[in-house]
């Protein structure tokens, strides 16, 4: 697949865009009524980012992750994070083989394309931190030896916002590794009727056929990295993120990693909408999902029931929008 946008015709660009749209449509065949959430997840996948899904049990978090992996033709593993899960279960470990009289590396759960870290906040901080190197550098180090993780790689983590007993809240350093944080929400009654009707006899996810594969996803990621981001758009991104550091209701603003994530996610979002360039509306559309989980609010903001999304909406409305970006 041609990955150089400058050498691609409009027809070729539209064709590769349709591949991503087919991935969204195929996932929607199983995950009902969650178009926005599916688009955001596919956006993160194409941008090379990781996603944290926070919501109550039973709303389809695991189904969304597994269905996306099937539709994308990617290897999928699920790690049920509990207090007894060890870091070596995630990264892998060396075991002595008496036959060969050598230590052999046993792959951990992270050696896959899409890793579902289910209820990640129920594992110990040591186990949680085992994911940091994998998420940031797509590799793991075991006993001084470094092993590359298959490409493409993505972590989809879930957590329950209501059950606090026996949990270990994710530290800011690990939250910052997630490109986006999204919530599923309950379906409407009509959508719930569709869900139970489709599952009377069997799980529809088992019938999902792949519309892409790992090689295609890697090629799409390369195309996304070449989506044009004008200097004024970059300045708009930096200004938005910088404004979180000076807002009177925010104790800890977003880091430069947030600016990078916002730029890459904006590129993928523009690509999904058939454009080879980023516009301000792309940045605004994914600003809250990309930045909100990175903020620490001041106590008075929490007491006033002001959320991070409320503050980011205010920042969006008060930040000057560029209009002269090059197309």
BAMILO-682522 format. One line per 3 residues: number of its first residue (from 1); their letters; for each residue y negated, x, z negated of N, C-alpha, C, CB. Coordinates in steps of 0.05 Angstrom, whole numbers, plus 5000, padded with zeros to 4 digits. Last residue first. Glycine has a CB too. Layout:
// BAMILO-682522
NUM = A = Y X Z Y X Z Y X Z Y X Z; ... .
END
This chain:
// BAMILO-682522
327 = XXX = 4514 4915 4932 4538 4900 4939 4556 4918 4957 4532 4873 4953; 4477 4941 4877 4486 4944 4906 4512 4929 4910 4488 4974 4914; 4436 4901 4835 4460 4917 4839 4468 4918 4868 4483 4907 4821 .
324 = XXX = 4392 4873 4819 4389 4890 4844 4413 4908 4848 4364 4907 4842; 4392 4847 4772 4396 4831 4796 4397 4848 4822 4375 4810 4798; 4412 4851 4703 4403 4864 4728 4409 4846 4753 4417 4892 4732 .
321 = XXX = 4386 4816 4648 4408 4818 4668 4398 4831 4693 4419 4789 4674; 4370 4832 4582 4361 4829 4609 4384 4834 4629 4338 4848 4615; 4396 4796 4527 4396 4822 4542 4389 4817 4571 4424 4835 4540 .
318 = XXX = 4401 4748 4503 4376 4763 4498 4375 4790 4513 4372 4768 4469; 4451 4728 4514 4427 4712 4522 4401 4727 4519 4426 4687 4505; 4485 4767 4493 4485 4761 4521 4460 4747 4530 4509 4744 4529 .
315 = XXX = 4473 4761 4439 4466 4786 4452 4466 4782 4482 4486 4808 4444; 4494 4709 4430 4466 4714 4426 4457 4739 4440 4459 4716 4396; 4548 4722 4438 4534 4702 4456 4504 4705 4454 4542 4673 4448 .
312 = XXX = 4556 4755 4395 4557 4766 4422 4545 4748 4443 4586 4772 4430; 4551 4719 4353 4532 4741 4355 4532 4753 4383 4539 4763 4335; 4595 4686 4363 4568 4674 4362 4547 4696 4366 4563 4660 4335 .
309 = XXX = 4637 4722 4359 4632 4709 4385 4604 4697 4386 4652 4687 4391; 4637 4733 4305 4630 4754 4323 4623 4743 4351 4653 4774 4325; 4607 4677 4269 4629 4692 4280 4619 4714 4298 4648 4673 4295 .
306 = XXX = 4581 4656 4208 4574 4666 4234 4597 4683 4245 4547 4682 4234; 4583 4637 4156 4603 4627 4176 4594 4633 4204 4607 4597 4172; 4554 4661 4118 4540 4641 4134 4558 4629 4155 4515 4653 4146 .
303 = XXX = 4590 4698 4101 4583 4676 4083 4569 4654 4097 4566 4686 4059; 4587 4733 4145 4612 4719 4139 4607 4695 4121 4632 4738 4125; 4535 4751 4139 4542 4737 4163 4568 4721 4159 4546 4757 4187 .
300 = XXX = 4537 4778 4091 4521 4754 4092 4527 4738 4117 4491 4762 4092; 4570 4821 4103 4580 4801 4085 4564 4775 4087 4580 4810 4057; 4572 4839 4173 4562 4842 4146 4570 4818 4129 4531 4845 4146 .
297 = XXX = 4630 4851 4214 4606 4836 4207 4598 4842 4178 4610 4806 4211; 4652 4895 4259 4655 4889 4231 4629 4876 4222 4661 4915 4213; 4684 4892 4324 4660 4890 4307 4668 4885 4278 4642 4869 4316 .
294 = XXX = 4725 4888 4359 4717 4915 4351 4695 4915 4330 4708 4930 4376; 4732 4836 4376 4751 4847 4356 4745 4875 4346 4779 4847 4368; 4691 4830 4415 4690 4817 4389 4708 4829 4368 4697 4788 4393 .
291 = XXX = 4698 4855 4466 4683 4869 4445 4686 4856 4417 4654 4868 4452; 4728 4825 4502 4731 4854 4502 4718 4867 4478 4719 4866 4527; 4713 4773 4496 4741 4779 4492 4746 4809 4490 4758 4768 4515 .
288 = XXX = 4657 4777 4509 4666 4770 4482 4695 4777 4477 4662 4740 4478; 4658 4794 4565 4645 4809 4544 4655 4803 4516 4614 4804 4545; 4676 4768 4609 4696 4780 4592 4684 4796 4569 4715 4798 4609 .
285 = XXX = 4630 4748 4633 4653 4730 4630 4674 4742 4611 4666 4726 4657; 4593 4789 4637 4588 4768 4618 4613 4751 4613 4565 4750 4628; 4616 4818 4680 4613 4831 4653 4610 4809 4632 4589 4850 4653 .
282 = XXX = 4612 4781 4721 4638 4792 4713 4637 4803 4685 4647 4813 4733; 4557 4774 4726 4573 4751 4716 4601 4760 4708 4575 4730 4738; 4539 4822 4749 4534 4816 4720 4551 4794 4709 4505 4810 4716 .
279 = XXX = 4593 4846 4791 4567 4833 4787 4563 4827 4758 4565 4807 4805; 4627 4898 4825 4623 4883 4800 4595 4871 4800 4627 4902 4775; 4663 4895 4887 4641 4905 4871 4638 4887 4846 4614 4906 4887 .
276 = XXX = 4697 4869 4919 4701 4898 4917 4679 4911 4901 4703 4910 4945; 4727 4806 4901 4703 4823 4907 4710 4852 4903 4680 4815 4889; 4764 4768 4885 4762 4774 4913 4738 4791 4920 4760 4750 4929 .
273 = XXX = 4774 4761 4833 4757 4741 4845 4749 4749 4874 4732 4736 4828; 4802 4805 4818 4816 4780 4818 4800 4757 4831 4822 4772 4789; 4759 4842 4821 4781 4843 4841 4796 4817 4842 4800 4866 4834 .
270 = XXX = 4730 4828 4775 4718 4825 4802 4739 4825 4824 4697 4848 4807; 4768 4842 4737 4759 4814 4739 4746 4809 4766 4740 4807 4716; 4771 4897 4744 4794 4881 4749 4787 4852 4753 4815 4884 4727 .
267 = XXX = 4718 4911 4728 4728 4918 4755 4752 4900 4762 4736 4948 4756; 4718 4893 4676 4700 4880 4695 4709 4886 4724 4671 4890 4691; 4753 4929 4653 4761 4901 4654 4743 4886 4674 4758 4888 4626 .
264 = XXX = 4722 4976 4658 4747 4974 4672 4757 4945 4674 4769 4991 4658; 4677 4963 4626 4673 4970 4654 4700 4966 4669 4664 4999 4656; 4700 4953 4576 4685 4932 4589 4681 4937 4619 4657 4929 4575 .
261 = XXX = 4722 5003 4565 4740 4980 4569 4725 4958 4583 4750 4970 4542; 4674 5033 4560 4694 5039 4580 4712 5016 4586 4710 5064 4572; 4652 5006 4515 4637 5007 4541 4656 5013 4564 4615 5028 4540 .
258 = XXX = 4691 5017 4477 4686 4989 4485 4671 4988 4511 4670 4974 4463; 4684 5071 4470 4710 5062 4482 4707 5033 4491 4733 5064 4462; 4636 5074 4443 4636 5079 4472 4662 5071 4485 4631 5109 4477 .
255 = XXX = 4643 5017 4397 4642 5046 4404 4640 5049 4434 4667 5060 4393; 4605 4965 4365 4626 4974 4383 4621 5003 4391 4627 4956 4409; 4583 4969 4295 4582 4960 4323 4605 4972 4340 4556 4967 4335 .
252 = XXX = 4587 4945 4232 4598 4966 4249 4599 4956 4278 4626 4975 4239; 4556 4902 4214 4558 4927 4198 4568 4950 4214 4576 4922 4174; 4512 4856 4240 4536 4872 4246 4535 4898 4230 4538 4878 4276 .
249 = XXX = 4464 4830 4235 4487 4817 4223 4513 4833 4227 4490 4789 4234; 4425 4859 4264 4423 4857 4235 4447 4845 4221 4399 4842 4228; 4446 4904 4315 4443 4876 4306 4444 4874 4276 4465 4858 4319 .
246 = XXX = 4458 4954 4333 4432 4950 4319 4427 4921 4310 4409 4958 4338; 4505 4952 4358 4502 4973 4337 4476 4969 4322 4503 5000 4349; 4502 4917 4399 4519 4909 4376 4515 4928 4352 4549 4909 4384 .
243 = XXX = 4472 4943 4436 4459 4922 4420 4476 4912 4397 4451 4898 4438; 4509 4974 4462 4491 4987 4443 4477 4966 4426 4470 5003 4459; 4533 4936 4495 4549 4948 4474 4530 4961 4453 4568 4969 4485 .
240 = XXX = 4490 4924 4530 4503 4903 4514 4518 4914 4490 4522 4887 4533; 4479 4975 4551 4459 4961 4535 4471 4939 4518 4437 4949 4553; 4526 4986 4580 4518 5003 4557 4498 4989 4539 4507 5030 4567 .
237 = XXX = 4522 4945 4618 4545 4947 4600 4538 4963 4575 4569 4959 4614; 4475 4959 4644 4477 4933 4632 4500 4933 4611 4482 4911 4653; 4489 5008 4665 4468 5007 4645 4468 4981 4630 4440 5012 4658 .
234 = XXX = 4527 4990 4702 4535 5008 4680 4515 5008 4658 4539 5037 4691; 4493 4962 4735 4514 4947 4721 4524 4964 4697 4538 4940 4740; 4463 5003 4755 4450 4983 4739 4470 4966 4724 4433 4965 4757 .
231 = XXX = 4502 5031 4785 4489 5044 4761 4476 5024 4743 4469 5065 4770; 4558 4990 4803 4532 5001 4808 4520 5012 4782 4513 4980 4820; 4621 4999 4817 4605 4991 4793 4578 5005 4796 4620 4999 4766 .
228 = XXX = 4672 4980 4862 4645 4991 4858 4632 4980 4833 4628 4986 4883; 4739 4996 4850 4719 4975 4853 4692 4986 4845 4727 4950 4834; 4777 5034 4839 4757 5041 4860 4738 5018 4866 4772 5048 4886 .
225 = XXX = 4811 5012 4803 4794 5035 4794 4773 5043 4814 4812 5059 4788; 4837 4975 4835 4818 4966 4816 4799 4988 4806 4832 4953 4792; 4871 5009 4864 4850 4995 4878 4829 4986 4858 4861 4971 4893 .
222 = XXX = 4904 5025 4822 4889 5045 4836 4866 5032 4851 4907 5061 4854; 4928 4976 4809 4911 4989 4789 4893 5010 4802 4928 5002 4767; 4957 4967 4855 4935 4949 4849 4916 4962 4829 4946 4922 4839 .
219 = XXX = 4995 5008 4848 4977 5009 4871 4953 4991 4866 4991 5001 4897; 5022 4989 4803 5008 5015 4801 4988 5018 4824 5029 5038 4802; 5043 4941 4825 5023 4940 4803 5008 4966 4800 5037 4933 4776 .
216 = XXX = 5078 4964 4862 5056 4948 4871 5034 4946 4850 5065 4920 4880; 5115 4989 4828 5100 5005 4847 5075 4990 4858 5118 5012 4871; 5136 4946 4798 5120 4967 4785 5104 4983 4804 5138 4984 4770 .
213 = XXX = 5124 4886 4838 5141 4905 4824 5124 4927 4812 5163 4917 4842; 5118 4815 4849 5109 4843 4853 5131 4861 4840 5081 4848 4839; 5142 4768 4840 5126 4769 4864 5114 4797 4868 5103 4748 4861 .
210 = XXX = 5206 4748 4815 5184 4768 4815 5169 4766 4842 5195 4796 4811; 5219 4681 4795 5225 4704 4813 5201 4723 4814 5233 4694 4841; 5242 4643 4742 5219 4657 4753 5228 4681 4770 5200 4666 4731 .
207 = XXX = 5281 4618 4715 5282 4614 4744 5259 4630 4758 5279 4585 4750; 5272 4625 4662 5295 4639 4672 5296 4637 4703 5320 4627 4660; 5230 4592 4649 5224 4620 4653 5247 4635 4665 5217 4633 4626 .
204 = XXX = 5250 4541 4639 5241 4547 4667 5234 4577 4671 5216 4531 4673; 5308 4531 4604 5283 4545 4602 5273 4552 4631 5285 4570 4585; 5336 4464 4610 5337 4493 4610 5309 4505 4609 5352 4503 4635 .
201 = XXX = 5329 4409 4597 5356 4419 4603 5357 4450 4602 5365 4410 4630; 5275 4402 4582 5296 4383 4572 5324 4395 4576 5294 4357 4587; 5229 4429 4596 5250 4443 4580 5272 4425 4569 5236 4457 4557 .
198 = XXX = 5193 4397 4620 5204 4419 4636 5227 4433 4622 5183 4439 4643; 5178 4364 4578 5193 4353 4601 5207 4374 4617 5174 4336 4619; 5149 4398 4545 5175 4388 4536 5192 4376 4558 5171 4368 4513 .
195 = XXX = 5104 4407 4580 5120 4429 4568 5148 4419 4560 5105 4441 4544; 5083 4357 4591 5094 4373 4613 5112 4395 4602 5071 4385 4629; 5066 4344 4539 5086 4328 4552 5099 4343 4575 5074 4302 4562 .
192 = XXX = 5026 4382 4533 5050 4384 4516 5072 4367 4527 5043 4376 4488; 4989 4363 4569 5001 4389 4575 5027 4392 4558 4982 4412 4569; 4975 4315 4543 4987 4314 4570 5002 4340 4577 4966 4308 4591 .
189 = XXX = 4953 4336 4494 4977 4319 4494 4991 4318 4521 4970 4292 4485; 4936 4406 4506 4929 4378 4504 4954 4362 4503 4910 4370 4528; 4958 4462 4464 4956 4447 4489 4946 4419 4485 4983 4447 4504 .
186 = XXX = 4920 4505 4421 4940 4484 4425 4936 4471 4452 4937 4463 4402; 4910 4576 4433 4901 4549 4427 4923 4529 4432 4877 4542 4443; 4909 4633 4445 4921 4613 4462 4910 4585 4458 4951 4613 4458 .
183 = XXX = 4861 4685 4448 4874 4665 4432 4885 4644 4451 4855 4652 4410; 4853 4757 4454 4851 4729 4463 4866 4711 4444 4861 4727 4492; 4822 4818 4462 4835 4801 4443 4831 4772 4451 4824 4806 4413 .
180 = XXX = 4829 4879 4500 4820 4851 4497 4835 4838 4474 4824 4835 4522; 4844 4932 4493 4822 4926 4512 4811 4898 4507 4831 4929 4541; 4859 4963 4434 4864 4940 4450 4840 4933 4467 4871 4915 4432 .
177 = XXX = 4839 5004 4404 4857 5011 4426 4863 4987 4444 4882 5023 4415; 4812 4981 4362 4796 4992 4384 4813 5000 4408 4780 5016 4374; 4852 4971 4326 4840 4948 4341 4825 4958 4365 4822 4932 4322 .
174 = XXX = 4859 5022 4307 4879 5011 4324 4869 4987 4339 4904 5004 4308; 4812 5031 4278 4820 5050 4298 4841 5039 4317 4830 5076 4285; 4811 4989 4241 4792 4989 4263 4800 5008 4286 4764 4996 4253 .
171 = XXX = 4879 4968 4225 4854 4983 4220 4836 4983 4245 4860 5012 4212; 4909 4905 4216 4905 4927 4234 4879 4942 4228 4905 4918 4264; 4937 4888 4152 4916 4884 4173 4913 4909 4190 4890 4877 4160 .
168 = XXX = 4999 4875 4139 4982 4898 4137 4961 4896 4159 4999 4925 4140; 5032 4822 4100 5020 4834 4125 5003 4858 4119 5003 4813 4140; 5051 4792 4058 5068 4812 4070 5058 4823 4096 5095 4800 4075 .
165 = XXX = 5012 4736 4073 5031 4747 4054 5049 4767 4069 5047 4725 4041; 4981 4712 4112 4972 4738 4102 4992 4751 4083 4945 4735 4088; 4979 4672 4165 4998 4681 4145 4992 4709 4136 5027 4680 4156 .
162 = XXX = 4938 4663 4202 4939 4646 4178 4958 4657 4156 4947 4618 4184; 4941 4691 4249 4916 4694 4233 4917 4679 4206 4893 4683 4249; 4993 4730 4272 4987 4703 4261 4963 4705 4243 5012 4691 4246 .
159 = XXX = 4995 4769 4332 4993 4766 4303 4984 4738 4295 4973 4787 4291; 5021 4811 4384 5014 4784 4373 5011 4786 4343 5035 4763 4381; 5008 4854 4439 5014 4850 4411 5005 4822 4402 5000 4871 4394 .
156 = XXX = 5028 4885 4493 5018 4859 4486 5027 4854 4457 5029 4836 4506; 5017 4944 4527 5025 4932 4502 5012 4905 4498 5018 4952 4478; 5040 4973 4587 5021 4954 4574 5034 4945 4548 5014 4930 4593 .
153 = XXX = 5046 5015 4644 5053 5010 4616 5031 4992 4604 5056 5036 4599; 5077 5026 4709 5055 5020 4691 5065 5013 4663 5038 4997 4702; 5109 5083 4681 5084 5072 4692 5091 5049 4711 5068 5094 4707 .
150 = XXX = 5142 5101 4620 5142 5091 4647 5115 5079 4656 5164 5070 4651; 5116 5156 4583 5124 5128 4583 5123 5118 4612 5105 5110 4565; 5139 5223 4573 5122 5204 4587 5133 5176 4586 5117 5213 4616 .
147 = XXX = 5143 5260 4514 5158 5244 4534 5139 5224 4546 5183 5230 4521; 5142 5323 4481 5127 5300 4492 5143 5287 4515 5099 5309 4503; 5164 5350 4420 5169 5346 4449 5156 5321 4459 5200 5345 4455 .
144 = XXX = 5157 5349 4366 5143 5369 4382 5147 5367 4412 5150 5396 4373; 5187 5305 4350 5195 5332 4342 5183 5353 4360 5226 5334 4343; 5158 5269 4400 5179 5267 4380 5189 5296 4374 5203 5249 4389 .
141 = XXX = 5106 5234 4426 5114 5261 4418 5134 5258 4395 5090 5278 4410; 5094 5194 4485 5101 5196 4456 5110 5225 4451 5123 5176 4448; 5044 5164 4528 5066 5184 4522 5071 5183 4492 5058 5212 4532 .
138 = XXX = 4995 5140 4541 5020 5132 4554 5041 5154 4552 5014 5126 4584; 4950 5148 4510 4957 5169 4528 4983 5164 4544 4960 5195 4513; 4942 5100 4480 4919 5116 4490 4927 5135 4512 4907 5131 4467 .
135 = XXX = 4992 5079 4467 4971 5062 4479 4949 5078 4492 4960 5043 4458; 5018 5124 4445 5029 5110 4468 5008 5094 4482 5053 5092 4460; 4987 5135 4401 4989 5155 4422 4999 5142 4448 5007 5178 4414 .
132 = XXX = 4995 5085 4372 4969 5095 4379 4970 5115 4403 4955 5108 4356; 5044 5069 4352 5036 5059 4379 5010 5072 4389 5032 5029 4378; 5048 5088 4302 5066 5100 4322 5058 5091 4350 5095 5093 4317 .
129 = XXX = 5017 5056 4271 5004 5080 4282 5021 5094 4303 4997 5099 4260; 5055 5019 4254 5033 5010 4272 5021 5035 4286 5012 4996 4255; 5085 5051 4220 5097 5041 4244 5076 5032 4264 5117 5017 4238 .
126 = XXX = 5047 5060 4180 5059 5083 4194 5072 5074 4220 5081 5096 4176; 5034 5008 4161 5014 5024 4176 5026 5047 4191 4993 5034 4157; 5092 4965 4174 5076 4983 4157 5055 4998 4174 5095 5003 4143 .
123 = XXX = 5086 4899 4205 5098 4926 4202 5080 4943 4185 5103 4938 4230; 5057 4855 4212 5077 4854 4191 5091 4880 4187 5097 4832 4197; 5023 4858 4254 5011 4863 4228 5031 4860 4205 4988 4844 4224 .
120 = XXX = 5052 4843 4299 5048 4872 4294 5037 4877 4266 5028 4882 4315; 5083 4800 4322 5074 4800 4294 5069 4829 4284 5094 4786 4275; 5112 4839 4372 5110 4813 4360 5104 4815 4330 5136 4797 4364 .
117 = XXX = 5095 4872 4422 5095 4879 4394 5090 4853 4378 5074 4901 4387; 5124 4879 4481 5114 4858 4464 5117 4866 4435 5128 4830 4470; 5111 4922 4532 5122 4921 4505 5109 4898 4490 5119 4948 4490 .
114 = XXX = 5126 4934 4598 5110 4916 4580 5125 4914 4553 5107 4888 4593; 5158 4979 4612 5132 4973 4625 5114 4956 4608 5138 4960 4652; 5184 5027 4563 5186 5004 4581 5159 5000 4595 5194 4979 4565 .
111 = XXX = 5192 5055 4511 5198 5065 4537 5204 5041 4556 5223 5084 4536; 5186 5033 4461 5161 5037 4477 5167 5046 4505 5143 5057 4463; 5234 5034 4435 5226 5009 4449 5202 5013 4467 5221 4987 4428 .
108 = XXX = 5259 5101 4449 5250 5079 4432 5242 5055 4449 5227 5088 4414; 5316 5139 4469 5291 5126 4476 5285 5103 4456 5292 5115 4504; 5339 5196 4439 5345 5167 4443 5319 5152 4447 5361 5156 4418 .
105 = XXX = 5354 5261 4458 5333 5242 4453 5342 5213 4459 5308 5248 4470; 5400 5302 4424 5393 5286 4447 5373 5265 4440 5419 5272 4459; 5418 5367 4405 5404 5343 4398 5396 5328 4424 5379 5349 4381 .
102 = XXX = 5486 5392 4415 5457 5392 4420 5444 5366 4410 5451 5396 4450; 5540 5393 4421 5528 5410 4400 5498 5413 4406 5542 5437 4399; 5568 5359 4452 5552 5379 4466 5539 5399 4447 5530 5366 4483 .
99 = XXX = 5592 5331 4409 5608 5339 4433 5593 5362 4447 5612 5316 4452; 5555 5316 4372 5575 5336 4365 5591 5347 4388 5594 5324 4344; 5489 5308 4378 5513 5302 4393 5534 5323 4387 5508 5299 4424 .
96 = XXX = 5439 5284 4336 5456 5307 4342 5482 5297 4355 5463 5323 4317; 5380 5254 4360 5405 5251 4346 5424 5273 4355 5417 5223 4350; 5311 5238 4357 5332 5257 4366 5356 5254 4348 5321 5286 4365 .
93 = XXX = 5279 5176 4377 5286 5197 4358 5308 5215 4370 5296 5184 4331; 5224 5130 4389 5249 5143 4396 5255 5165 4376 5248 5154 4424; 5181 5096 4378 5177 5120 4394 5202 5132 4405 5161 5141 4379 .
90 = XXX = 5204 5053 4348 5185 5048 4369 5184 5072 4388 5157 5043 4357; 5238 5075 4311 5248 5053 4327 5230 5048 4351 5250 5027 4310; 5205 5111 4286 5224 5121 4305 5237 5100 4322 5245 5137 4290 .
87 = XXX = 5178 5078 4250 5163 5089 4272 5182 5099 4294 5144 5111 4263; 5219 5021 4231 5209 5048 4228 5194 5057 4253 5232 5067 4221; 5219 4958 4200 5218 4972 4225 5206 5000 4221 5203 4956 4247 .
84 = XXX = 5212 4931 4153 5233 4951 4154 5235 4966 4181 5260 4939 4147; 5171 4893 4160 5166 4916 4142 5188 4938 4144 5165 4907 4114; 5172 4881 4232 5177 4873 4204 5173 4897 4186 5205 4860 4201 .
81 = XXX = 5162 4863 4297 5152 4881 4276 5156 4868 4248 5122 4886 4281; 5205 4862 4346 5197 4844 4324 5188 4861 4301 5221 4825 4316; 5192 4879 4410 5196 4891 4384 5186 4872 4362 5181 4919 4382 .
78 = XXX = 5219 4870 4473 5205 4857 4451 5212 4871 4425 5213 4827 4450; 5207 4893 4539 5221 4896 4514 5204 4882 4492 5226 4925 4507; 5215 4895 4609 5203 4882 4586 5220 4886 4561 5198 4852 4591 .
75 = XXX = 5197 4919 4673 5215 4920 4650 5201 4909 4626 5226 4948 4646; 5170 4873 4723 5168 4897 4705 5189 4895 4683 5140 4899 4693; 5156 4833 4758 5178 4850 4764 5179 4875 4748 5178 4857 4793 .
72 = XXX = 5118 4795 4747 5108 4821 4757 5131 4840 4765 5091 4834 4737; 5149 4755 4726 5134 4750 4751 5125 4776 4764 5111 4732 4746; 5167 4780 4679 5186 4771 4699 5172 4768 4726 5199 4745 4691 .
69 = XXX = 5118 4788 4652 5134 4811 4659 5155 4804 4681 5149 4822 4634; 5101 4735 4645 5085 4754 4661 5101 4777 4670 5060 4763 4645; 5141 4717 4610 5139 4706 4637 5123 4724 4655 5126 4678 4635 .
66 = XXX = 5131 4747 4564 5157 4751 4578 5155 4739 4606 5179 4737 4563; 5079 4729 4550 5085 4758 4555 5110 4761 4571 5087 4773 4528; 5086 4674 4544 5067 4684 4563 5073 4713 4570 5039 4682 4551 .
63 = XXX = 5124 4671 4503 5131 4661 4529 5112 4672 4550 5129 4630 4529; 5094 4691 4460 5117 4706 4470 5125 4697 4498 5141 4703 4451; 5056 4649 4456 5048 4677 4459 5071 4694 4471 5040 4689 4432 .
60 = XXX = 5061 4594 4448 5069 4606 4474 5061 4635 4478 5057 4590 4495; 5054 4571 4399 5036 4562 4421 5041 4577 4447 5007 4566 4412; 5083 4587 4354 5093 4566 4371 5075 4556 4393 5098 4543 4354 .
57 = XXX = 5037 4606 4302 5063 4607 4315 5068 4583 4333 5085 4609 4294; 4966 4618 4320 4987 4607 4302 5014 4608 4317 4981 4578 4294; 4941 4681 4345 4942 4651 4343 4965 4643 4326 4945 4639 4371 .
54 = XXX = 4921 4733 4383 4921 4723 4356 4920 4692 4356 4897 4734 4340; 4940 4784 4422 4939 4755 4422 4941 4745 4393 4961 4743 4440; 4914 4841 4450 4922 4829 4424 4918 4799 4426 4905 4842 4400 .
51 = XXX = 4930 4884 4503 4919 4858 4495 4931 4851 4468 4924 4836 4515; 4908 4942 4541 4927 4928 4523 4914 4904 4511 4937 4947 4501; 4896 4960 4611 4889 4956 4583 4911 4942 4567 4863 4941 4580 .
48 = XXX = 4895 4967 4665 4909 4987 4649 4903 4984 4620 4902 5014 4659; 4875 4928 4696 4856 4947 4687 4869 4970 4671 4834 4934 4670; 4918 4895 4704 4908 4910 4727 4888 4932 4719 4895 4891 4747 .
45 = XXX = 4923 4875 4652 4945 4889 4664 4935 4906 4687 4967 4870 4674; 4874 4847 4645 4880 4871 4629 4902 4888 4641 4888 4862 4600; 4883 4807 4684 4860 4825 4686 4865 4850 4670 4835 4811 4676 .
42 = XXX = 4926 4781 4661 4930 4795 4687 4907 4815 4691 4933 4775 4710; 4899 4760 4617 4922 4778 4613 4927 4794 4638 4947 4762 4604; 4861 4727 4641 4852 4749 4624 4874 4769 4620 4843 4739 4596 .
39 = XXX = 4894 4690 4667 4876 4707 4682 4867 4731 4666 4851 4691 4691; 4918 4666 4622 4934 4681 4641 4917 4700 4658 4950 4662 4659; 4874 4642 4599 4888 4662 4584 4905 4679 4602 4905 4650 4562 .
36 = XXX = 4860 4604 4639 4841 4625 4630 4855 4648 4616 4820 4613 4612; 4907 4572 4642 4898 4588 4665 4879 4610 4656 4883 4569 4685; 4944 4542 4611 4931 4566 4600 4921 4584 4622 4951 4581 4582 .
33 = XXX = 4976 4499 4626 4950 4494 4615 4935 4517 4604 4952 4473 4595; 5040 4528 4614 5025 4505 4623 4997 4504 4610 5040 4479 4617; 5079 4575 4639 5059 4573 4617 5038 4552 4626 5044 4600 4612 .
30 = XXX = 5107 4568 4687 5120 4566 4662 5101 4561 4639 5136 4591 4656; 5071 4571 4729 5094 4553 4732 5109 4549 4706 5113 4564 4753; 5037 4612 4717 5029 4585 4709 5051 4564 4714 5004 4577 4725 .
27 = XXX = 5061 4655 4741 5062 4653 4711 5055 4625 4702 5042 4674 4699; 5048 4644 4794 5076 4645 4786 5079 4642 4755 5090 4670 4796; 4992 4650 4793 5004 4624 4799 5034 4622 4790 5002 4618 4829 .
24 = XXX = 4987 4705 4782 4976 4685 4764 4989 4658 4768 4946 4682 4768; 5012 4726 4826 5022 4733 4800 5012 4712 4779 5014 4761 4791; 4978 4709 4867 5006 4699 4866 5019 4704 4839 5023 4712 4888 .
21 = XXX = 4934 4740 4855 4932 4711 4851 4960 4699 4851 4915 4699 4874; 4954 4790 4869 4946 4785 4841 4944 4755 4836 4920 4799 4835; 4960 4781 4924 4983 4789 4908 4977 4783 4878 4989 4819 4912 .
18 = XXX = 4908 4771 4941 4927 4748 4940 4952 4755 4924 4935 4739 4968; 4888 4822 4944 4878 4804 4923 4897 4780 4919 4850 4794 4931; 4913 4840 4989 4922 4852 4963 4911 4835 4940 4912 4881 4960 .
15 = XXX = 4886 4808 5027 4916 4807 5024 4925 4818 4997 4929 4823 5047; 4834 4824 5024 4841 4796 5016 4871 4794 5011 4832 4776 5037; 4840 4875 5045 4831 4872 5017 4838 4844 5007 4801 4877 5015 .
12 = XXX = 4855 4864 5097 4874 4878 5080 4866 4875 5050 4874 4908 5087; 4809 4838 5115 4834 4824 5115 4854 4837 5096 4845 4823 5143; 4771 4878 5112 4768 4855 5095 4794 4839 5093 4746 4837 5105 .
9 = XXX = 4805 4943 5111 4791 4921 5124 4788 4897 5105 4805 4912 5151; 4796 5003 5075 4810 4977 5078 4793 4958 5093 4819 4966 5051; 4769 5048 5063 4784 5048 5088 4798 5022 5094 4803 5071 5087 .
6 = XXX = 4747 5036 5014 4729 5042 5036 4743 5042 5063 4715 5069 5031; 4792 5032 4980 4777 5008 4988 4760 5013 5012 4760 4998 4965; 4853 5058 4982 4825 5066 4986 4809 5043 4997 4823 5091 5005 .
3 = XXX = 4905 5043 4981 4890 5039 4957 4861 5048 4959 4903 5055 4935; 4957 5012 5018 4931 5027 5020 4915 5021 4995 4916 5019 5045; 5024 5017 5000 5000 5000 5000 4975 5018 5000 5000 4981 4975 .
END
